[in-house]
Amino acid sequence: QVQLVESGGGKVQPGGSLRLSCAAPGSAKTINHMGWYRQTPGKQRDPVASISRDGSIEYAASAKGRFTVSRDSAENKMYLQMNNLKPDDTAVYFCRAADIFGIGYWGQGTQVTVSS
């Protein structure tokens, strides 16, 4: 079982920045792939960025050039640096991790609100 704990959400003005964190305490040896997703009410949960254990990174088109995903494998933490935030980035952001057996786990989500 992998437990994920997210933090760093909040309210920011358009053009501002936030840094999200996802921690998986006690799971350093079992996590393979990690990613960030976001969801707004009534819509599906969409991928934002992902990073594999080998460092391979992928971004959604909406995140390229503004968001940066990084990972501290030793500490089993993942980060999402979000710059130049827009109102359309308002959503609940979820952390997801897949273990070495391919089983996926979700965090509880953290709210990001971009508004003036």
ROVOGU-391193 format. One record per atom (N, C-alpha, C, O): residue number from 1; residue in three letters; atom name; x, y, z. Coordinates in pm, 1 decimal. Example, Ala and Ser with C-alpha at 12.3 -4.5 7.8 and 13.67 -1.06 7.14 Angstrom:
BEGIN
1 | ALA | N | 1319.0 | -569.0 | 780.0
1 | ALA | CA | 1230.0 | -450.0 | 780.0
1 | ALA | C | 1320.0 | -330.0 | 780.0
1 | ALA | O | 1423.6 | -331.9 | 846.5
2 | SER | N | 1285.0 | -225.0 | 708.0
2 | SER | CA | 1367.0 | -106.0 | 714.0
2 | SER | C | 1290.0 | 3.0 | 787.0
2 | SER | O | 1340.9 | 113.8 | 803.9
# end
This chain:
BEGIN
1 | GLN | N | 84.5 | -118.5 | 0.0
1 | GLN | CA | 0.0 | 0.0 | 0.0
1 | GLN | C | 88.5 | 124.1 | 0.0
1 | GLN | O | 182.3 | 135.2 | 78.9
2 | VAL | N | 56.6 | 218.0 | -90.6
2 | VAL | CA | 131.2 | 343.2 | -99.0
2 | VAL | C | 38.3 | 457.0 | -58.0
2 | VAL | O | -70.6 | 471.5 | -113.6
3 | GLN | N | 79.8 | 535.7 | 36.6
3 | GLN | CA | 2.9 | 652.6 | 77.6
3 | GLN | C | 68.6 | 777.8 | 23.1
3 | GLN | O | 190.3 | 794.4 | 32.2
4 | LEU | N | -11.2 | 864.5 | -32.9
4 | LEU | CA | 38.3 | 987.5 | -94.3
4 | LEU | C | -19.2 | 1107.8 | -20.5
4 | LEU | O | -138.3 | 1112.3 | 10.0
5 | VAL | N | 66.1 | 1204.0 | 7.5
5 | VAL | CA | 24.4 | 1324.1 | 79.0
5 | VAL | C | 63.2 | 1445.6 | -3.3
5 | VAL | O | 181.4 | 1469.1 | -28.2
6 | GLU | N | -36.5 | 1523.2 | -45.8
6 | GLU | CA | -12.3 | 1641.2 | -127.1
6 | GLU | C | -18.1 | 1766.8 | -40.5
6 | GLU | O | -85.4 | 1770.3 | 62.5
7 | SER | N | 53.4 | 1868.8 | -84.3
7 | SER | CA | 49.0 | 1998.8 | -17.5
7 | SER | C | 89.6 | 2107.1 | -116.0
7 | SER | O | 142.9 | 2078.0 | -223.1
8 | GLY | N | 64.1 | 2232.2 | -79.2
8 | GLY | CA | 109.7 | 2344.0 | -160.4
8 | GLY | C | 3.0 | 2416.0 | -238.5
8 | GLY | O | 31.8 | 2517.4 | -302.2
9 | GLY | N | -119.3 | 2367.3 | -235.7
9 | GLY | CA | -225.2 | 2436.6 | -308.2
9 | GLY | C | -262.9 | 2567.2 | -239.5
9 | GLY | O | -215.2 | 2597.9 | -130.2
10 | GLY | N | -348.7 | 2642.9 | -305.4
10 | GLY | CA | -393.9 | 2768.9 | -247.8
10 | GLY | C | -451.4 | 2858.7 | -354.7
10 | GLY | O | -480.1 | 2815.6 | -466.4
11 | LYS | N | -467.7 | 2984.7 | -318.0
11 | LYS | CA | -521.9 | 3083.1 | -410.7
11 | LYS | C | -411.5 | 3179.0 | -452.2
11 | LYS | O | -332.5 | 3225.4 | -369.9
12 | VAL | N | -408.1 | 3207.4 | -580.7
12 | VAL | CA | -304.8 | 3295.6 | -634.1
12 | VAL | C | -365.4 | 3379.1 | -745.9
12 | VAL | O | -461.1 | 3337.4 | -811.1
13 | GLN | N | -309.4 | 3496.2 | -767.2
13 | GLN | CA | -357.8 | 3581.7 | -875.6
13 | GLN | C | -303.9 | 3534.2 | -1009.9
13 | GLN | O | -199.7 | 3468.8 | -1014.8
14 | PRO | N | -372.5 | 3565.8 | -1117.9
14 | PRO | CA | -320.2 | 3530.8 | -1250.9
14 | PRO | C | -178.0 | 3583.5 | -1268.7
14 | PRO | O | -146.3 | 3696.8 | -1232.7
15 | GLY | N | -94.1 | 3497.6 | -1325.1
15 | GLY | CA | 47.0 | 3531.5 | -1341.4
15 | GLY | C | 133.7 | 3488.1 | -1225.4
15 | GLY | O | 256.4 | 3493.9 | -1233.8
16 | GLY | N | 72.1 | 3445.2 | -1118.5
16 | GLY | CA | 146.4 | 3402.4 | -1000.4
16 | GLY | C | 198.2 | 3260.2 | -1011.7
16 | GLY | O | 182.6 | 3193.8 | -1114.2
17 | SER | N | 260.3 | 3215.7 | -903.2
17 | SER | CA | 322.4 | 3083.0 | -901.0
17 | SER | C | 281.9 | 3006.2 | -776.4
17 | SER | O | 250.6 | 3064.5 | -672.6
18 | LEU | N | 283.0 | 2875.7 | -788.9
18 | LEU | CA | 263.9 | 2784.8 | -675.8
18 | LEU | C | 352.1 | 2663.2 | -696.3
18 | LEU | O | 385.6 | 2626.8 | -809.0
19 | ARG | N | 388.6 | 2601.8 | -586.3
19 | ARG | CA | 465.2 | 2478.4 | -592.7
19 | ARG | C | 391.1 | 2371.3 | -513.9
19 | ARG | O | 370.4 | 2383.8 | -393.2
20 | LEU | N | 351.8 | 2266.2 | -584.3
20 | LEU | CA | 284.9 | 2153.9 | -520.7
20 | LEU | C | 386.6 | 2046.8 | -484.9
20 | LEU | O | 485.6 | 2026.6 | -555.3
21 | SER | N | 360.4 | 1978.9 | -374.6
21 | SER | CA | 446.2 | 1869.5 | -330.7
21 | SER | C | 362.7 | 1744.3 | -309.7
21 | SER | O | 246.3 | 1750.8 | -270.4
22 | CYS | N | 424.0 | 1631.8 | -336.5
22 | CYS | CA | 360.0 | 1502.7 | -313.3
22 | CYS | C | 462.9 | 1413.6 | -245.5
22 | CYS | O | 572.2 | 1392.4 | -298.1
23 | ALA | N | 428.2 | 1362.5 | -130.7
23 | ALA | CA | 519.3 | 1276.8 | -56.2
23 | ALA | C | 460.0 | 1137.5 | -43.0
23 | ALA | O | 339.2 | 1120.5 | -26.4
24 | ALA | N | 547.0 | 1039.3 | -50.6
24 | ALA | CA | 506.1 | 899.5 | -34.2
24 | ALA | C | 594.7 | 837.1 | 72.7
24 | ALA | O | 684.9 | 759.8 | 40.5
25 | PRO | N | 570.7 | 869.1 | 197.4
25 | PRO | CA | 658.1 | 822.5 | 304.0
25 | PRO | C | 660.8 | 670.9 | 314.6
25 | PRO | O | 557.6 | 603.7 | 314.9
26 | GLY | N | 783.3 | 619.8 | 323.4
26 | GLY | CA | 799.3 | 477.0 | 344.4
26 | GLY | C | 786.1 | 392.0 | 220.5
26 | GLY | O | 780.2 | 269.4 | 230.6
27 | SER | N | 781.0 | 454.8 | 100.7
27 | SER | CA | 757.2 | 376.8 | -20.9
27 | SER | C | 868.2 | 392.5 | -123.8
27 | SER | O | 846.8 | 368.0 | -242.5
28 | ALA | N | 986.7 | 433.2 | -79.1
28 | ALA | CA | 1094.1 | 467.6 | -172.1
28 | ALA | C | 1129.0 | 352.7 | -266.0
28 | ALA | O | 1163.3 | 376.4 | -381.9
29 | LYS | N | 1121.0 | 230.1 | -218.6
29 | LYS | CA | 1167.0 | 118.1 | -300.8
29 | LYS | C | 1060.0 | 62.5 | -393.4
29 | LYS | O | 1089.1 | -22.0 | -478.0
30 | THR | N | 937.0 | 109.0 | -378.4
30 | THR | CA | 829.6 | 45.1 | -453.2
30 | THR | C | 767.6 | 133.0 | -560.8
30 | THR | O | 696.7 | 82.1 | -647.6
31 | ILE | N | 792.3 | 263.1 | -557.6
31 | ILE | CA | 728.7 | 351.1 | -654.8
31 | ILE | C | 809.5 | 360.0 | -782.5
31 | ILE | O | 931.4 | 376.8 | -779.9
32 | ASN | N | 739.7 | 348.4 | -894.3
32 | ASN | CA | 804.1 | 355.7 | -1024.7
32 | ASN | C | 771.4 | 488.1 | -1093.1
32 | ASN | O | 860.5 | 569.6 | -1117.3
33 | HIS | N | 645.7 | 509.1 | -1123.6
33 | HIS | CA | 603.1 | 624.4 | -1201.7
33 | HIS | C | 516.2 | 716.4 | -1115.7
33 | HIS | O | 432.2 | 668.9 | -1039.2
34 | MET | N | 536.4 | 847.4 | -1128.0
34 | MET | CA | 455.6 | 943.3 | -1053.4
34 | MET | C | 403.2 | 1050.7 | -1147.7
34 | MET | O | 466.6 | 1082.9 | -1248.2
35 | GLY | N | 288.6 | 1105.0 | -1115.0
35 | GLY | CA | 232.6 | 1207.1 | -1202.1
35 | GLY | C | 135.7 | 1297.9 | -1130.2
35 | GLY | O | 87.7 | 1266.5 | -1021.3
36 | TRP | N | 107.4 | 1411.2 | -1192.7
36 | TRP | CA | 7.6 | 1506.0 | -1145.2
36 | TRP | C | -110.4 | 1508.0 | -1242.0
36 | TRP | O | -93.4 | 1505.1 | -1363.9
37 | TYR | N | -228.8 | 1512.9 | -1184.8
37 | TYR | CA | -352.2 | 1524.0 | -1260.7
37 | TYR | C | -431.5 | 1638.9 | -1201.6
37 | TYR | O | -404.7 | 1683.8 | -1090.1
38 | ARG | N | -529.5 | 1685.9 | -1277.6
38 | ARG | CA | -617.8 | 1788.7 | -1222.9
38 | ARG | C | -759.9 | 1764.8 | -1270.2
38 | ARG | O | -784.9 | 1704.5 | -1374.5
39 | GLN | N | -852.0 | 1814.9 | -1188.8
39 | GLN | CA | -993.7 | 1789.7 | -1215.6
39 | GLN | C | -1076.3 | 1909.1 | -1171.1
39 | GLN | O | -1055.1 | 1964.5 | -1063.3
40 | THR | N | -1171.5 | 1948.1 | -1256.5
40 | THR | CA | -1268.8 | 2051.2 | -1221.7
40 | THR | C | -1405.7 | 1985.0 | -1210.2
40 | THR | O | -1426.7 | 1876.7 | -1264.8
41 | PRO | N | -1498.6 | 2048.6 | -1140.0
41 | PRO | CA | -1629.8 | 1987.2 | -1117.2
41 | PRO | C | -1698.8 | 1946.0 | -1247.0
41 | PRO | O | -1708.7 | 2024.9 | -1341.0
42 | GLY | N | -1745.9 | 1822.9 | -1251.0
42 | GLY | CA | -1819.8 | 1773.8 | -1365.0
42 | GLY | C | -1735.8 | 1727.5 | -1481.1
42 | GLY | O | -1789.0 | 1685.6 | -1584.0
43 | LYS | N | -1603.8 | 1734.4 | -1465.9
43 | LYS | CA | -1514.5 | 1693.5 | -1575.3
43 | LYS | C | -1424.6 | 1579.5 | -1530.8
43 | LYS | O | -1410.4 | 1552.3 | -1411.5
44 | GLN | N | -1365.0 | 1514.3 | -1627.4
44 | GLN | CA | -1276.3 | 1403.6 | -1596.2
44 | GLN | C | -1143.1 | 1454.2 | -1543.3
44 | GLN | O | -1106.8 | 1570.7 | -1559.4
45 | ARG | N | -1073.0 | 1363.6 | -1480.7
45 | ARG | CA | -941.5 | 1395.2 | -1427.4
45 | ARG | C | -839.4 | 1384.4 | -1541.0
45 | ARG | O | -826.8 | 1279.6 | -1604.3
46 | ASP | N | -768.0 | 1491.8 | -1565.5
46 | ASP | CA | -675.8 | 1497.5 | -1678.7
46 | ASP | C | -530.2 | 1500.7 | -1632.9
46 | ASP | O | -498.7 | 1560.1 | -1529.8
47 | PRO | N | -442.4 | 1437.7 | -1708.4
47 | PRO | CA | -299.3 | 1442.1 | -1674.0
47 | PRO | C | -240.3 | 1581.2 | -1695.9
47 | PRO | O | -279.3 | 1653.0 | -1788.0
48 | VAL | N | -147.1 | 1617.1 | -1610.8
48 | VAL | CA | -77.7 | 1745.3 | -1621.9
48 | VAL | C | 69.7 | 1722.2 | -1653.1
48 | VAL | O | 123.9 | 1780.4 | -1747.1
49 | ALA | N | 133.2 | 1638.1 | -1574.9
49 | ALA | CA | 275.5 | 1609.3 | -1593.4
49 | ALA | C | 307.4 | 1478.1 | -1523.9
49 | ALA | O | 240.5 | 1438.7 | -1428.4
50 | SER | N | 411.0 | 1411.1 | -1573.4
50 | SER | CA | 451.0 | 1286.0 | -1511.3
50 | SER | C | 601.4 | 1269.7 | -1519.4
50 | SER | O | 667.6 | 1328.3 | -1605.1
51 | ILE | N | 653.8 | 1189.2 | -1428.7
51 | ILE | CA | 797.3 | 1163.9 | -1424.4
51 | ILE | C | 819.2 | 1021.1 | -1377.4
51 | ILE | O | 763.1 | 977.0 | -1277.0
52 | SER | N | 902.9 | 949.3 | -1453.4
52 | SER | CA | 931.8 | 811.6 | -1419.4
52 | SER | C | 1055.6 | 801.5 | -1331.4
52 | SER | O | 1127.5 | 899.3 | -1310.9
53 | ARG | N | 1078.5 | 683.9 | -1281.2
53 | ARG | CA | 1193.4 | 661.8 | -1194.7
53 | ARG | C | 1324.6 | 689.0 | -1267.8
53 | ARG | O | 1423.7 | 729.4 | -1207.0
54 | ASP | N | 1323.7 | 665.9 | -1401.8
54 | ASP | CA | 1445.2 | 689.2 | -1479.2
54 | ASP | C | 1458.6 | 834.9 | -1522.8
54 | ASP | O | 1553.2 | 870.5 | -1593.0
55 | GLY | N | 1363.7 | 919.2 | -1481.0
55 | GLY | CA | 1371.7 | 1061.5 | -1512.4
55 | GLY | C | 1297.2 | 1105.8 | -1635.4
55 | GLY | O | 1298.5 | 1224.4 | -1668.4
56 | SER | N | 1232.0 | 1014.3 | -1704.7
56 | SER | CA | 1154.1 | 1051.2 | -1823.4
56 | SER | C | 1036.9 | 1138.1 | -1782.1
56 | SER | O | 967.4 | 1107.4 | -1685.2
57 | ILE | N | 1014.7 | 1246.8 | -1855.4
57 | ILE | CA | 912.7 | 1345.7 | -1819.7
57 | ILE | C | 818.8 | 1368.6 | -1936.8
57 | ILE | O | 860.3 | 1370.8 | -2052.7
58 | GLU | N | 692.7 | 1385.3 | -1904.4
58 | GLU | CA | 592.8 | 1421.8 | -2005.1
58 | GLU | C | 504.3 | 1532.2 | -1948.6
58 | GLU | O | 475.7 | 1536.6 | -1828.9
59 | TYR | N | 462.0 | 1620.9 | -2037.7
59 | TYR | CA | 373.2 | 1731.0 | -1998.0
59 | TYR | C | 250.8 | 1733.2 | -2088.7
59 | TYR | O | 258.2 | 1698.6 | -2206.6
60 | ALA | N | 139.1 | 1774.2 | -2031.6
60 | ALA | CA | 23.3 | 1806.3 | -2112.3
60 | ALA | C | 52.8 | 1935.4 | -2187.5
60 | ALA | O | 135.2 | 2015.9 | -2144.2
61 | ALA | N | -14.1 | 1954.4 | -2298.9
61 | ALA | CA | 11.1 | 2073.3 | -2380.7
61 | ALA | C | -11.6 | 2201.4 | -2300.4
61 | ALA | O | 59.2 | 2300.4 | -2318.6
62 | SER | N | -109.9 | 2198.4 | -2212.2
62 | SER | CA | -142.6 | 2318.3 | -2134.1
62 | SER | C | -35.6 | 2351.5 | -2030.4
62 | SER | O | -30.1 | 2463.9 | -1980.5
63 | ALA | N | 48.9 | 2254.7 | -1998.2
63 | ALA | CA | 149.4 | 2274.6 | -1894.3
63 | ALA | C | 287.7 | 2309.1 | -1950.8
63 | ALA | O | 371.6 | 2365.0 | -1880.2
64 | LYS | N | 310.5 | 2276.2 | -2075.1
64 | LYS | CA | 443.2 | 2297.3 | -2133.5
64 | LYS | C | 482.4 | 2444.2 | -2130.5
64 | LYS | O | 404.7 | 2531.9 | -2168.2
65 | GLY | N | 604.9 | 2469.1 | -2084.7
65 | GLY | CA | 656.6 | 2605.1 | -2080.8
65 | GLY | C | 621.3 | 2682.4 | -1955.3
65 | GLY | O | 679.8 | 2787.5 | -1928.9
66 | ARG | N | 525.4 | 2631.6 | -1876.4
66 | ARG | CA | 484.7 | 2700.2 | -1754.4
66 | ARG | C | 504.4 | 2615.5 | -1630.0
66 | ARG | O | 534.9 | 2668.4 | -1523.1
67 | PHE | N | 487.5 | 2485.4 | -1642.7
67 | PHE | CA | 498.5 | 2394.4 | -1528.0
67 | PHE | C | 625.5 | 2311.7 | -1540.4
67 | PHE | O | 670.0 | 2278.6 | -1650.3
68 | THR | N | 682.5 | 2279.2 | -1425.3
68 | THR | CA | 800.0 | 2193.5 | -1420.7
68 | THR | C | 779.6 | 2086.7 | -1314.8
68 | THR | O | 756.1 | 2117.2 | -1197.9
69 | VAL | N | 788.9 | 1961.3 | -1356.6
69 | VAL | CA | 777.2 | 1850.2 | -1262.4
69 | VAL | C | 916.7 | 1800.7 | -1228.1
69 | VAL | O | 1004.6 | 1793.4 | -1314.0
70 | SER | N | 935.5 | 1767.1 | -1102.2
70 | SER | CA | 1063.9 | 1714.3 | -1058.1
70 | SER | C | 1040.0 | 1610.1 | -950.4
70 | SER | O | 930.4 | 1597.7 | -895.7
71 | ARG | N | 1145.1 | 1536.3 | -921.8
71 | ARG | CA | 1128.3 | 1424.5 | -829.2
71 | ARG | C | 1256.0 | 1404.6 | -749.5
71 | ARG | O | 1366.5 | 1412.4 | -803.1
72 | ASP | N | 1239.2 | 1379.2 | -623.3
72 | ASP | CA | 1349.0 | 1340.9 | -536.3
72 | ASP | C | 1326.7 | 1194.3 | -501.9
72 | ASP | O | 1252.4 | 1162.4 | -409.0
73 | SER | N | 1390.4 | 1105.8 | -576.2
73 | SER | CA | 1364.8 | 963.0 | -557.5
73 | SER | C | 1411.6 | 913.7 | -421.2
73 | SER | O | 1351.2 | 824.1 | -362.2
74 | ALA | N | 1520.0 | 973.3 | -371.8
74 | ALA | CA | 1572.3 | 930.7 | -242.1
74 | ALA | C | 1471.4 | 959.2 | -131.5
74 | ALA | O | 1455.2 | 879.7 | -38.9
75 | GLU | N | 1403.6 | 1073.5 | -142.1
75 | GLU | CA | 1305.0 | 1111.2 | -41.3
75 | GLU | C | 1165.1 | 1068.1 | -82.5
75 | GLU | O | 1069.7 | 1082.8 | -6.1
76 | ASN | N | 1153.4 | 1014.8 | -203.9
76 | ASN | CA | 1023.2 | 972.9 | -256.9
76 | ASN | C | 923.8 | 1088.2 | -256.0
76 | ASN | O | 811.8 | 1075.9 | -206.3
77 | LYS | N | 967.0 | 1199.0 | -311.6
77 | LYS | CA | 880.6 | 1315.1 | -323.7
77 | LYS | C | 877.8 | 1362.7 | -469.0
77 | LYS | O | 973.2 | 1345.3 | -544.8
78 | MET | N | 766.1 | 1422.6 | -503.9
78 | MET | CA | 750.0 | 1478.9 | -637.1
78 | MET | C | 698.8 | 1621.4 | -621.9
78 | MET | O | 622.2 | 1651.7 | -530.4
79 | TYR | N | 741.5 | 1707.6 | -711.8
79 | TYR | CA | 702.6 | 1847.7 | -704.6
79 | TYR | C | 645.7 | 1893.6 | -839.0
79 | TYR | O | 677.2 | 1837.7 | -944.1
80 | LEU | N | 562.8 | 1995.0 | -832.9
80 | LEU | CA | 513.4 | 2059.0 | -954.1
80 | LEU | C | 525.2 | 2209.3 | -934.2
80 | LEU | O | 448.2 | 2269.0 | -858.9
81 | GLN | N | 621.2 | 2269.8 | -1001.4
81 | GLN | CA | 636.2 | 2414.3 | -998.8
81 | GLN | C | 549.5 | 2472.9 | -1108.7
81 | GLN | O | 568.6 | 2442.9 | -1226.5
82 | MET | N | 455.6 | 2555.5 | -1070.3
82 | MET | CA | 360.6 | 2613.5 | -1164.8
82 | MET | C | 380.2 | 2764.1 | -1170.2
82 | MET | O | 360.6 | 2834.1 | -1070.9
83 | ASN | N | 418.7 | 2812.8 | -1286.6
83 | ASN | CA | 442.0 | 2955.8 | -1307.2
83 | ASN | C | 341.4 | 3012.6 | -1406.1
83 | ASN | O | 277.7 | 2939.2 | -1481.6
84 | ASN | N | 328.7 | 3143.8 | -1404.1
84 | ASN | CA | 238.1 | 3212.6 | -1496.2
84 | ASN | C | 99.8 | 3146.6 | -1495.9
84 | ASN | O | 44.2 | 3113.9 | -1600.7
85 | LEU | N | 47.5 | 3128.7 | -1377.4
85 | LEU | CA | -81.1 | 3060.1 | -1363.9
85 | LEU | C | -195.0 | 3140.3 | -1424.6
85 | LEU | O | -196.0 | 3263.4 | -1421.5
86 | LYS | N | -290.6 | 3067.4 | -1479.6
86 | LYS | CA | -405.9 | 3127.3 | -1545.7
86 | LYS | C | -534.2 | 3080.5 | -1477.7
86 | LYS | O | -534.3 | 2975.9 | -1412.7
87 | PRO | N | -642.8 | 3155.3 | -1491.2
87 | PRO | CA | -769.3 | 3110.3 | -1430.8
87 | PRO | C | -808.8 | 2969.2 | -1474.6
87 | PRO | O | -869.9 | 2895.5 | -1397.1
88 | ASP | N | -774.7 | 2931.0 | -1597.5
88 | ASP | CA | -807.0 | 2796.4 | -1645.6
88 | ASP | C | -729.4 | 2687.1 | -1572.1
88 | ASP | O | -762.3 | 2569.1 | -1584.5
89 | ASP | N | -628.5 | 2724.6 | -1497.1
89 | ASP | CA | -553.4 | 2626.1 | -1419.1
89 | ASP | C | -623.4 | 2592.7 | -1287.9
89 | ASP | O | -580.4 | 2502.8 | -1215.8
90 | THR | N | -730.6 | 2664.3 | -1256.8
90 | THR | CA | -805.8 | 2637.4 | -1134.4
90 | THR | C | -862.8 | 2496.7 | -1138.4
90 | THR | O | -934.9 | 2460.4 | -1231.3
91 | ALA | N | -830.1 | 2418.0 | -1036.8
91 | ALA | CA | -872.6 | 2278.2 | -1032.2
91 | ALA | C | -824.8 | 2217.1 | -901.0
91 | ALA | O | -748.6 | 2278.0 | -825.9
92 | VAL | N | -871.0 | 2096.6 | -875.8
92 | VAL | CA | -811.7 | 2015.3 | -770.3
92 | VAL | C | -700.2 | 1933.9 | -835.2
92 | VAL | O | -722.5 | 1863.9 | -934.0
93 | TYR | N | -582.1 | 1943.7 | -779.5
93 | TYR | CA | -466.1 | 1873.8 | -833.1
93 | TYR | C | -439.7 | 1747.9 | -750.1
93 | TYR | O | -433.5 | 1751.4 | -627.2
94 | PHE | N | -424.6 | 1637.0 | -822.2
94 | PHE | CA | -403.2 | 1508.1 | -757.1
94 | PHE | C | -266.5 | 1451.6 | -793.8
94 | PHE | O | -218.8 | 1466.2 | -906.4
95 | CYS | N | -207.2 | 1388.8 | -698.4
95 | CYS | CA | -83.9 | 1314.5 | -719.5
95 | CYS | C | -119.7 | 1167.7 | -741.2
95 | CYS | O | -206.9 | 1112.8 | -673.9
96 | ARG | N | -51.5 | 1106.3 | -835.5
96 | ARG | CA | -71.1 | 963.9 | -859.3
96 | ARG | C | 64.5 | 895.5 | -864.7
96 | ARG | O | 161.2 | 948.9 | -919.0
97 | ALA | N | 69.1 | 775.8 | -806.8
97 | ALA | CA | 191.4 | 696.6 | -812.6
97 | ALA | C | 156.9 | 554.7 | -853.7
97 | ALA | O | 54.5 | 499.8 | -813.2
98 | ALA | N | 243.3 | 496.8 | -934.0
98 | ALA | CA | 228.0 | 356.9 | -972.5
98 | ALA | C | 345.7 | 278.8 | -916.4
98 | ALA | O | 460.9 | 319.1 | -932.3
99 | ASP | N | 317.1 | 168.4 | -851.6
99 | ASP | CA | 426.2 | 91.8 | -792.3
99 | ASP | C | 486.9 | -2.6 | -895.5
99 | ASP | O | 445.1 | -4.6 | -1011.2
100 | ILE | N | 583.8 | -79.2 | -853.4
100 | ILE | CA | 657.2 | -166.5 | -945.5
100 | ILE | C | 571.3 | -281.2 | -998.3
100 | ILE | O | 610.9 | -350.9 | -1091.7
101 | PHE | N | 455.3 | -300.2 | -939.3
101 | PHE | CA | 362.4 | -402.8 | -986.3
101 | PHE | C | 256.4 | -343.4 | -1078.2
101 | PHE | O | 168.8 | -414.6 | -1127.4
102 | GLY | N | 265.1 | -211.8 | -1101.1
102 | GLY | CA | 168.5 | -147.3 | -1189.6
102 | GLY | C | 41.4 | -101.8 | -1121.7
102 | GLY | O | -51.1 | -55.9 | -1188.6
103 | ILE | N | 34.9 | -113.3 | -991.7
103 | ILE | CA | -83.8 | -70.4 | -917.6
103 | ILE | C | -75.0 | 79.9 | -893.5
103 | ILE | O | 29.1 | 130.8 | -852.1
104 | GLY | N | -185.2 | 150.5 | -919.6
104 | GLY | CA | -187.9 | 295.5 | -905.1
104 | GLY | C | -251.9 | 339.6 | -774.9
104 | GLY | O | -342.9 | 274.7 | -723.2
105 | TYR | N | -202.9 | 450.6 | -723.2
105 | TYR | CA | -254.8 | 507.5 | -599.9
105 | TYR | C | -274.5 | 657.5 | -620.2
105 | TYR | O | -200.9 | 721.6 | -695.2
106 | TRP | N | -375.3 | 712.3 | -551.8
106 | TRP | CA | -405.9 | 853.9 | -561.8
106 | TRP | C | -391.1 | 923.3 | -427.9
106 | TRP | O | -415.4 | 864.0 | -322.8
107 | GLY | N | -351.0 | 1049.9 | -432.5
107 | GLY | CA | -355.1 | 1133.0 | -314.8
107 | GLY | C | -493.2 | 1190.8 | -296.6
107 | GLY | O | -583.6 | 1164.2 | -375.8
108 | GLN | N | -509.8 | 1270.0 | -191.9
108 | GLN | CA | -641.4 | 1323.3 | -159.2
108 | GLN | C | -675.7 | 1448.1 | -238.7
108 | GLN | O | -791.4 | 1490.1 | -240.1
109 | GLY | N | -578.2 | 1507.8 | -304.6
109 | GLY | CA | -601.5 | 1626.6 | -385.5
109 | GLY | C | -576.8 | 1755.2 | -308.9
109 | GLY | O | -595.3 | 1762.0 | -187.4
110 | THR | N | -535.1 | 1856.0 | -381.8
110 | THR | CA | -514.0 | 1988.0 | -323.6
110 | THR | C | -571.3 | 2093.5 | -418.2
110 | THR | O | -548.3 | 2088.3 | -539.0
111 | GLN | N | -645.0 | 2187.9 | -363.3
111 | GLN | CA | -714.6 | 2287.3 | -445.2
111 | GLN | C | -619.4 | 2398.2 | -488.2
111 | GLN | O | -545.0 | 2453.3 | -407.1
112 | VAL | N | -623.4 | 2429.3 | -615.9
112 | VAL | CA | -551.2 | 2543.5 | -671.1
112 | VAL | C | -654.4 | 2637.1 | -732.5
112 | VAL | O | -731.8 | 2597.0 | -819.4
113 | THR | N | -654.8 | 2760.8 | -687.3
113 | THR | CA | -748.7 | 2860.3 | -739.0
113 | THR | C | -670.6 | 2979.7 | -791.9
113 | THR | O | -591.4 | 3040.8 | -720.1
114 | VAL | N | -694.0 | 3011.8 | -917.8
114 | VAL | CA | -627.0 | 3125.8 | -979.8
114 | VAL | C | -734.2 | 3230.8 | -1009.9
114 | VAL | O | -818.4 | 3213.4 | -1098.0
115 | SER | N | -728.2 | 3338.4 | -934.9
115 | SER | CA | -833.2 | 3439.4 | -946.7
115 | SER | C | -782.1 | 3572.8 | -895.5
115 | SER | O | -700.6 | 3579.0 | -803.5
116 | SER | N | -831.5 | 3679.0 | -956.9
116 | SER | CA | -795.4 | 3812.0 | -909.5
116 | SER | C | -899.5 | 3862.3 | -811.0
116 | SER | O | -887.0 | 3973.3 | -759.3
# end
